[in-house]
Amino acid sequence: MALFRKILFWSHLITGATAGIIILIMSVTGVLLTYEKQMIAWSDRDFRVAVPETGRSPMPAGALLSAVAGQRDGRPDSITWESDPAAPVLLGFGREQMFANPYTGKIVGEPTKGMRAFMSDMRAWHRWLAGTGENRAIGKAITGASNVVFLFLVASGIYLWMPRGWSWNKLRPIVLFRGGLRGKARDFNWHNVAGFWMAIPLFIVVFSAIPISYSGFSQFMIELADGKQPAPAQRQGPPAQRGPGGPGGPAGDSSPKKVIPWSEADFAALDGTFLKAYAEPDWQTLSLRVPPKPGAPLTASVSRGGGGQPQLRETLTLQSGAGGEGAVSAAAIVKREGFADQSLGRRIRTWMRFVHTGEYYGFAGQTLAGIASAAGVLLVYSGFALTIRRFLAWNRRRRAQPVEVRAKAA
């Protein structure tokens, strides 16, 4: 057992020293990305609109499109509403996004770019060390391998943490932060306390990143859970959000599309479909994908939680009804798909995607994931400090040896 512990210790030390800088980068950027969506929403605070008199609802989708048509060329391909009555509506024009007043249809400006650019840079460093072009694949390979090493460090650290005795005197230095310590004692205390309290959350955060780094492992997990080869699945990202990757964001299709003119009757029919989706209970975000031609089925994403809570999201396929009176009853939901409708493997894979950021469990989950990332920073720092102190102590002992002893040892 002593030999095994010694081998594990040196493996822990060497791999940590080798991958420590990359792990530090991923941990620091993980902390900065903790409240990404909230920070982007905060940066857009100046676009909030005045709420009209009580009882007035936002313009229906068709009326909104009709109002926007007179302000700029092109028709939005997506529209996103927030449940907050003071929030602007987000219009997606391919890769371009615009905010509009949901009560008047007036375009009020483009989403702020500074915070989005900063978060995009942090994601690039977190995922592929900010590599571009061919270097992106190299960066992703490095972060993926470092993440596997990090998983080993967390797992082996749990074993190495276990004290030789379970008395309080032996436990106290490794479960509670102690003030007044310096040097090796302080680094040892920080390393062990951070590892003890954050071992399980950090293990989940790190392990859930492996399917993101390695698509083959992700596919293997799905096949193992489902017991069969799954059909290629559509990527299920978060619902409309105010940032890159949302409707009309950078992930959208920027190729030119032929715009088919809509009549007032077409706009009125779309109103009925919108009102059908709008009547869904308890939603926080409602996003409509505007059909390319009048009368085509319409897709709506209804989220009853945060953007990273797929278990609270449904995708509706609606068929437009006639406009005017009775439009709501004429429109019909022809298909409803939610998290529970996915296969077990797909649900596990989606859970891992959003438990990595903590978003699956809402604000509390985000906070815990952020604290785990901060613990990763402290673990890397204290681990490096302990390694350097160990090396310097060994070097001093070596220099203190008589020349004959060193020659004999050599």
N, C-alpha and C positions, 0 to 999 in steps of 0.2 A: 504493500500500500504506500509506503514511504517513497519507493522508487517511482510508482505511478504518479504520485503527487509532484515529485520533482520534475518528471518529464512534462507533465501538464503545465507546471509553473513556467518552465523555460519556453515551452511552446507558446504559452500565453504572452510572455514577455517579448519574444522575438517577433511574433506576428503582429502584436500591438505596436511595436516600434516601427515595423515595416509599413503598415497601413495607417498609422496614426494620423498623419497629416491629412489624408483623404477623408478619414472618418471625422476629423475635426471640421473640415469644410462642410461635410454633409450635416453635421450636428449644428453648426452655427447657422447655416442657411435654413435648416429645419426650424430653428427657433424663430428666425425672421419671417418664415412663412406660416407661422402658427395661426394668425388671425388674418390671413390673406383676404378673404371675402369681406370681412368686417372693415378692414383698412381701405379696400377699394370703395366700399359703400360710403365710408366716411369721406373719402376724397371727392365724392360726387354730391356732397351735402348741399352745395350751392344751387343744385338743380331742383331742389324740392319746390313744390308748387303750392299756391294758396288753395286751401280746400274751400269749395263753394258752400252755399247754405246747406243745412242739414237735409238729407234725403236725396240729394242729387248724386247720381251714379256716373261713372266714367262713360265716355262716348262708346257705343258699340263699335266693333271692329270695322264694319263696312263704312260707317260714318267717319271714323278716324282716318281710314284710307282715302276716302273722298276729300277730307280736309287737307291731308298731307299732299295729295296730288297737285294741288295748286301752289305748293311752296317749293317743290324741287322735282327734277326729272327722276323717273324711275319709281317703281312701286316697292315698298318693303316686302321682303320675303319672310319676315318673322316679326311678331309683336309680343312684347312681354309686359305684363302688369304685375305689380306688387300689391299685397293686401293693404299695405300702409296707404291711406288715402292721400297723403302728401307726397308720395313717391311719383316721379315722372314715369311715363311709359317708355320702354326701350324699343326702338325700331331698328331692324337689321336690314341693311342694303348690301348683301354680299359680305365683303370684308369690312364695310363701313358701318358704324353705328351712330344713331342720333337719339337724343332725348326729346320727348314731346309732352306737352301738357295733356293729361288724359281727359280733361274736361272740355278743352277747346280745340285740341288737335294742333295747336301751334308748336312748331319745332323750336326748342329752346337752346339747342347746342349739342356739341359732341361730348362724350364722356371724357373726363380728365385723363391725361396720358402719363403724367409723372409717376403716380403710384403704380399704375399698371406696368410701366416700363421697369420700375424698380423690382416689382414682384416677378416679372418675366425674367429679369437678369438673375434673381435669386434661384428661380426654378432651373434655369440653365446651368448654374453652378452646382445645384443640388443633384441634378440628373446626369449631366455629362461634362462637368467642369468647364462650362461655358465654351465648349468646343463648337466650331462651325464647320460646315462642309464634311469632308471625310474625317476630320478630327472629332466630330460629334460621336461617331461610332466608337472610336478609340476611348474617348472620355466615358462613354456609357459602359464600356467593357471594364474600365478601371473602377468606376464607382460600384458596378455590380459585384466585382470580385472583392472589393473592400467591404461591401455590405455583408458578404458571406463570411469574411474574416471577422467582422464586427459581431455577427451572430455567434461565432465560435468563442470570441472573447467574453460575451455576455454569459454564455452557457458554462464555459470553463471557470469564469469568475465566480459563479454561484457556488461551484464546488470548492474552489480555493478559499472562498470567504468563510466557509464553515470552520468555527473555532475548534481547538483541540479539547476544549472543555466548555460546558454550558453554564458556568457560574456567571453572575452579573458582572463581576470584575473583568472577566474575559470578553463579555459581550458589549459592555458599555463603550469601549473605544471604537467598535466597529458598527454600532447602530445609532450613536448620537454624536452630533457635531460638538466638539469641545473647543472652547476658547483658550487663548494663551499658549497654544502649541506653536512650535516653530520647526522648520527643517523637515527631516524625515518623518517625525511623529505627526506633524500637521498634514503632510501629503498622504501618509498612510491612513489617517483618520478620514480625510476627504474622500479618498478613493473607495474605502470600504463602506462608508455611510451612504454615499451616492449609489454605489452598486447594490447595497442591501435594499434601500427603499424603492429604487427604480428598476430593479432587475426584471420583474414580470412585465410592467408596461414597456420597458425598453426592448425586451425580447419580442413582444408582439409587434411593436413598431418596426423593428429590424426584420423580423421574419416575414411580415406582410409586404416588405419591399422586394423580396426575391421574385415573386411572380411579375412584378412590374419591370424588373431588370431582365428577366429571362422568360421570354414568351413560351419556350419549350416546357419549362417547369409549370407555367400557368396552364398550358394545355394538358399536361400530365395530371395535374390536380383535378381538372374538370373531368377527364376520362376516368380517373380513379373513383371520384365521387358518383359519377353517373353510370359507371359500369359499361360504357359504350363510347364509340367515337362520335362526338357531337358534331352537328352541322356547324359550319362557320357562323359565328354569332355576330350580330350587329353590336357595335360598340355602344355601351350605354353610359354616357357621360352624365354629369349633373345637368339639371334643367337650366333654363336661361339664367345667365348671371351677368353682372356688370363687369366684364373683363374679358381678356383674350380667351377664346374657346367658346364663348357664349354664342347665342344666335347671331349670325352675321359677323362673328368674330373671325380671327385668322384661320380657324379651321373650316370656315365656310367656303362655298364655291364662288370664285370670283370671275368665272367665265361669263361672257355676255349672254343674256337670255332674251329671247323675243318676248316683248311685253304685249299681251293681248288686251285690248281695250275692254274695260268693264262698263256696263250701263248702270244707271241708278238702281235698277231692279236687281242686278248682280250684287251691288253693295248691300242692298236691303236683305237679300237672301243670306249673305254672310253675317249680317247682324243677328239673324235668328240662330245661326250656328254658334256664334260667340256667346249669346245669352244662355244657350244650353250648357256650354262649358262653364260660363261664369256662375251658373247656379249650383255648381259642385260645392259641397260643404267644406268649410274649414281650410281652404287652400291659402298658402302663403305666397306662392308664385304661380301665375298662369301664363303659359307661352303658347301662342298659336303659330303654326307654320302656314303661311298664306299659300293657298293652292295656286298653281301656275295658270289655271284657266277657270273661268266661272263654272260653278256647279260641281267641280271635282271634290272628292272627299278631303276633309281637313283634319290635320293632326294637331292635337293639343297635349301639352305636358302639364300635368297638375301636380304641384308639389305642396304637401302639407307639412313640410319641415324645412330644414336648411338644405342648401345645394348638395351637400354630401351625405344625405340620408335617403338612399334609394328605396328603403323599406317604406317610406312615406310618399312615394312618387308613383303616379299612374300615367300611362300614355293612352289617350282616347283617340279613336278614329270616328269622326262625325260626318254625317251626310247633310248637306245644306237643305233647308226646306224653303218654302216660299217666304218672301219678305212680307213686311207689314203685320197686320193683326193676325195672331195665331202662329207667328214665325217660330216661337220657342217650341210649341207642340209639334210643329211640322219638322223641325230639325231632329235628328235621331243619332244616338250613340250606337254605332254598329259594331264597335270592338273596344274592349277595355283590357289593358294589360298592365299588371303590376309586378312588384318584386316577387310575390308568392307564385306567380305564373312561370317564373324561370325554373330551370332544372336545378337540382341541388348543387351540382358543380358550379353552375353559373352564379348561384346565390353566394356560395362560399368565395368565389373569385371576386365578386363585387364587394362583399363584406371586407375582404382583405384590402381591396383598393382604398376604401374609405376609412377603415380602421387604422391604416397607416398614417393618415392625417388626423385621426381622432374624430373626424366629422360625423361618422356614423352615429356617435353618441352625443351629438350636439355640441354646445359650447363647452360643457364639462369635459367631453372627450377631447376636444381641441386643446383645452388647457392642459390636460394630463399628458397628451402627446408632446406639447411644447415643453413641459417640465422634464419629460423623459429626454428630449433632445438637449435641453440644458444640462441634464445629468451626464449626457454623452460628452459634452464639452468639458465638464469638470473631470470626468474619468480619463479623458485623453490627456488633459493638462497634468493631473496628479500622476498618471501612469508614466508620462514622459519624465516628470520630475524624479520619481522613484527610480526609474531606469538609469537616468544620468547620475544620481547619487550613488547607486550601486556600482556603476562603472568607475566613478571617481574614487570610491572607497577601495575597490579592487586594485586600481592603478597605484594608490598610495601604499597599499600593502605590498604590492609587487616591487615598488621602488625601495621600500624599507628592508627588503630581504638582502642578506649578504650576497655579494657577487657569486661566490662559490655555490650557494644554494640555488640561485637562479640558473647558473650554468648546468648544475646537476638536473634541475627540473626540466630544462630544455632538452 
